[in-house]
Amino acid sequence: MNRIIVCMKPVPDPKHWDKVSMDPETKTLKREGIPSVMNPLDKHALEAALALRESHGGEVVLLSMAPPFAKTTIREGLAMGADRAVLLSDRVFAGSDSLATAEILAAGCRWIGDFDIVLCGNLSIDGSTAQLCSQLAEMLDLPNVMHVTGLEGTAADGTLTIIQKIENGYVTLASGFPVVLSVRKELNKPRYIPFTGILAAESKEITMLSNTDLCVGPECIGLAGSPTKMAGLELRKFERRKEKLEGTVDDIVKKLVEKIYQCGVIEC
Ligand SMILES: Cc1cc2nc3c(=O)[nH]c(=O)nc-3n(C[C@H](O)[C@H](O)[C@H](O)COP(=O)(O)OP(=O)(O)OC[C@H]3O[C@@H](n4cnc5c(N)ncnc54)[C@H](O)[C@@H]3O)c2cc1C
């Protein structure tokens, strides 16, 4: 194995989703100031890449398109074991939809070069379109397999055995290289980050690239280059109703059970 690229999207930490707001003009989410975490499925993609590296050698490179603050999240991936990272960051990328993001990530893959596999998560927990992986494969003119639940390393004939989940079962595929895959969480259990990994990550390289390096046409990137136009976006507000039940323990339990029935959580 030569090189595996893992696309890693920093997403707003679900613990802080109450702080996500909306830009009324661009109708895009404002994520500034909200701590980021690695998109959960991308951890599974990274685990798969690390396991392949352990059995077949090669290099694992993280690839992200995100603002510069994403470096903290990228370090987590480096601490988990990736060799280095490439962060694509430029104000002209802001507002990119999935197609424009795929254009930029494809340019990033070409810039890195000489890769055998590009691994993605099946979907992100914020955008959740599940479009990125196939768009990326199309732009790189490579085969694409989604819903990967098993990767069995290279067979004797030099192919990769891939198990793909379909509606009523599983398909086993043999693929040559390079190939673009997106994974489901059943694929593996991401490893814990060791303390030594955290220390090692500090000295690993994060290469920052702008569009001056990638040269993607302005008509393909940012809001202007995004065919998806948001007609509207509404954030649901959840307000908790607080009520204190008073009395003896028996009274409180009785009132609580009545309320649970009233809410329809349990039917009589
Ligand atoms: C009009 C419009 C404007 C938008 N403006 C912004 C904006 O200003 N800022 C913003 O952050 N988002 C913006 N978005 C959201 C952004 O388009 C999506 O987050 C992005 O296109 C990826 O889509 P997704 O998360 O649904 O990907 P999915 O297909 O659900 O993701 C699958 C996998 O693709 C990979 N992946 C996805 N995105 C990235 C990435 N950026 N870097 C590396 N790997 C990735 C990951 O491996 C992920 O698990 C905008 C969307 C629209 C429609």
The ligand as a Gaussian input file, in Angstrom:
#p B3LYP/6-31G(d) Opt

LIG

0 1
 C      -25.567000      26.677000       0.078000
 C      -24.712000      25.995000       1.102000
 C      -23.729000      26.719000       1.791000
 C      -22.923000      26.100000       2.750000
 N      -21.997000      26.837000       3.406000
 C      -21.171000      26.261000       4.320000
 C      -20.172000      27.016000       5.002000
 O      -20.002000      28.224000       4.795000
 N      -19.385000      26.373000       5.918000
 C      -19.549000      25.035000       6.169000
 O      -18.805000      24.493000       6.997000
 N      -20.482000      24.299000       5.529000
 C      -21.307000      24.875000       4.621000
 N      -22.267000      24.144000       3.986000
 C      -22.355000      22.733000       4.290000
 C      -21.382000      22.027000       3.401000
 O      -21.770000      22.080000       2.099000
 C      -21.329000      20.568000       3.741000
 O      -20.936000      20.430000       5.062000
 C      -20.305000      19.886000       2.847000
 O      -20.654000      20.122000       1.533000
 C      -20.251000      18.407000       3.028000
 O      -21.539000      17.911000       2.970000
 P      -22.004000      16.875000       4.043000
 O      -21.492000      17.267000       5.371000
 O      -23.462000      16.707000       3.879000
 O      -21.201000      15.603000       3.525000
 P      -21.526000      14.091000       3.651000
 O      -21.620000      13.535000       2.291000
 O      -22.671000      13.825000       4.597000
 O      -20.152000      13.629000       4.322000
 C      -19.586000      12.352000       4.073000
 C      -18.120000      12.363000       4.364000
 O      -17.455000      13.237000       3.484000
 C      -16.289000      13.754000       4.118000
 N      -16.384000      15.220000       4.192000
 C      -17.500000      15.993000       4.101000
 N      -17.159000      17.302000       4.211000
 C      -15.824000      17.330000       4.377000
 C      -14.871000      18.368000       4.579000
 N      -15.231000      19.659000       4.615000
 N      -13.560000      18.042000       4.740000
 C      -13.175000      16.741000       4.701000
 N      -14.021000      15.728000       4.528000
 C      -15.326000      16.016000       4.370000
 C      -16.245000      13.132000       5.507000
 O      -15.460000      11.961000       5.441000
 C      -17.704000      12.794000       5.757000
 O      -17.874000      11.759000       6.696000
 C      -23.092000      24.724000       3.040000
 C      -24.078000      23.995000       2.366000
 C      -24.889000      24.619000       1.407000
 C      -25.934000      23.819000       0.710000

